[in-house]
Amino acid sequence: MELNDMRKFLSRVLCVVALGITLAAPSANAVDAATSLRVLSQGEGTLHRSDPTEQFVVHSERALHAQDVAPAAPEQPAAGIDKAEDGPAIVVTVRKPSITNKIDRRVYDVSARDDAFSNANDVLSRIPSVTVDPRGRIALRGNRQVKVLIDGVEGRPEVVSNLRASEIDRIEVMTNPSGQFASDGSGGIINIILKKKRKQGINGDVSLGADGDERYNFSGNVSYKTGRWTASAGAGSNHIRDLRTLNGLQQWSTPSGIETTTSANLTSFSRRFGFETARLVYDASINDRLELGFGNYHWRGSVDDSGIVQITGPSGAVVEDQKETIFTADNGFSAVWTFSYVHKGKVDGERFSLKLNRVDGRTADIADHHLSRTVPSPEDENYSYSNLSPTSSTSLGGDYERPFGTSRLTAGFWVETSDNDVRSRSENIAAIVPSESDFDTTFLYDRRTLAGYGTWQTPLARWVVMPGLRIESEQWNAGASSRDELRLLPSLSLNRPLSDTMRLVASYSKRTQRPDIIQLNPRRVYYSRYLVYEGNSDLRAQNTDSFEVGYEFTGKKFSSNGSLYYRVSHDPLTDARRVAADQTVIATVINADKSRAAGLELSAKGKITKTADYSVNLNVFDSEVNGVFGGETLRRQYVTWSGNAIVEFKPTHEDWLQLNLNGAGRSVMLQGYQTGFYRLDLAYRRKLTAKLTIAVNAMDLLNSSKQTTLFVTPEGESRTIGRAKRLAVMIGLTRKFGNSEQ
């Protein structure tokens, strides 16, 4: 063997040996959940792993997969290393684990999911601790006061619902977020991280999915990368239809006795969403990246609602019999501009990022009501409501990270302004409610936030600790009400290794939940003759203290984690109802005095067979709320649950099948409760060729999306039963082009 060949061979062997030593290093030396790997095509490579709490699957292969290592290898040989000749090469490939436990969050890799016609909600329903109810509302550990981010910036509902599963790289779940994140979202934060890497040349995909009930989804995406520039664009549209029933039973006390109201409603819901996106990335250097993005999201929908209401008096005689039909049309758009700059410093792990975000949008809706009575006397009346709401927001944030030996500093700032106006009009409302008069009002809402934060992660004896503090100054005006608040929001995360596979974890955070513009707007809207919604401009922000302690176990074929947690909220926001003298039910939101939740959550993931995996999550907790409303001191308490169970089958390299059972128990409210739900979904994907995939998604196989809501007031109680008839089987095709195949 010649001298040059011997030197190249030894450099490759030393690379592999160094990698093994690095992976075997004691986990107490960890400070940061970041990884960098450089493999030179000449055979020399180095691996730096600054957080041993991250686990890696390492393989030696005979071909270099450039997409698995970053940054890319230099084109010219490094100094002192000869150019490699043809022949077998030893290459280290690091693949991300499906679950990564960081000190303040749990990260789920979903990059392999390439169902182009599945959306972000479908992905979230498969994540432990996360549930998505029949109305598409996301909850974390049974708490719907959760904030969803996309790349660290708030994800508006219309953006999340149009986000394709194939665009998502990973999901970060934070039940006790650090001071790095904005304080709202008292139930926790879900951060959706999008894929950033693009392959050279032109690449993309086109997908189409449909079922037999006029639901469809089609989208396309294309990217072009050359040199330091990357450009991408996407567009798509989807149509959703839904059919829901709502049956109600109310019994109210009157001076003459008990009156009973029965109702039955059938609602047909149809909506078309569309989006167009574009992104331009420029890698100014190996350490500097600039990115400009734009997204236009728009929708148009309609709701047909037909219902009957019958009121019987104490003697059983019918005192009122009516039928009401409602047609609602709505439309809106959101235009989102984003700019970001990322700089990697000279120190390994040093990073500065800057994000600028601008959103302009508008929503509009009009509801036409036709009321027909037969008792007490025949009559027909028409009335209507309309709303027009322009909105805009601008935010600027900066984050800085830097290691100092075995410690790490993270600091940053956040500035945000938001304006949202609602103009509401009614016509002919006095025809059905003589005490009411028509209105034409504008409700003004604006908010200004200035925040700064810092965290410090460092070893302390056998522990790794990360204290943090966020300071927020916020002013907001809602109609005639104003707030000016300064918040100090501490956080603490810590862990201690017990062995190579297990560690203790604990955390604390202080969070807040602001009321939104709908909850604050005091104007009264008649959803129907006997159901009214009225906002409350005197609402205060909810403040929550959250404590957690648990364990994390990571083995080769099995992993699990468990947490005991306690969450207490002051001035919690809760739904409430009262009854007017004419038996109209008025729904609103109030601040209760206090609420708490104490629970145990367990998760496990492992293999059933060589071709079958499972993941199961169960959260059981005691929930309580107490306060005063309508002159009554109230307290409600229930032991309830949430969770999911997933089984995945991969019988061949071309086939993938998943069953997902997702559900939650009853949720507590100050005056009552809402029952839980469960649903079983199925997803199947088959790779027909390297670039053509067929997929089948079956939703709510058991047709079990039914929920009961109970409110108890001094005047009586109201019980409604709603069911979403959403059973659907969607079949789709995805065609990739360029180098897009996996």
Buried (B, 14 or more C-beta within 10 A) or exposed (E): EEEEEEBBEEBBEEBBEBBEEBBEEEBBEBBBBBBBBBBBBBBBBBBEBBBBBBBBEBEEEEEBEEEBBBEEBEEEBEEEBBEBEEEEBBBBBBEBBBBBBBBBBBBBBBBEBBBBBBBBBBBBBBBBBBBBBBEBEBBBBBBEBBBBBBBBBBBBBBBBBBBBBBBBBBBBBBBBBBBBBBBBBBBBBBBBBBEBEBBEEBBBBBBBBBBEBEBBBBBBBBBBBEEEEBBBBBBBBBBBBBBBBBBBEBBBEEEEEEBBBBBEBBBEBBBBBBBBBBBBBBBEEEBEBBBBBBBBBBBBBBBEBBBBBBBBBEEEEEBBBBBBEBBBBBBBBBBBBBBBBBBBBEEEBBBBBBBBBBBBBBBBBBBBBBBBBEEEEEEEBEBBBBBBBBBBBBBBBBBBBBBEEBBBBBBBBBBBBBBBBBBBBBBEBBBBBEEBEEEEEEBBBBBBBBBBBBBBBBBEEEBBBBBBBBBBEBBBBBBEBEBEBEBEBBBBBBBBBEEEBBBBBBBBBBBBBBBBBEBBBBBBBBBBBBBBBBBBBEBBBBBBBBBBBBBBBBEEEEBBBBBBBBBBBBBBBBBBBBBEEEBBBBBBBBBBBBBBBBBBBBBBBBEEEEEEBBBBBBBBBBBBBBBEBBEEEBEBEBBBBBBBBBBBBBEEEEEBBBBBBBBBBBBBBBBBBBBBBBBBBBBBBBBEEEBEBEBBBBBBBEEBBBBBBBBBBEBBBBBBBBBBBBBBBBBBBBBBEBBBBE
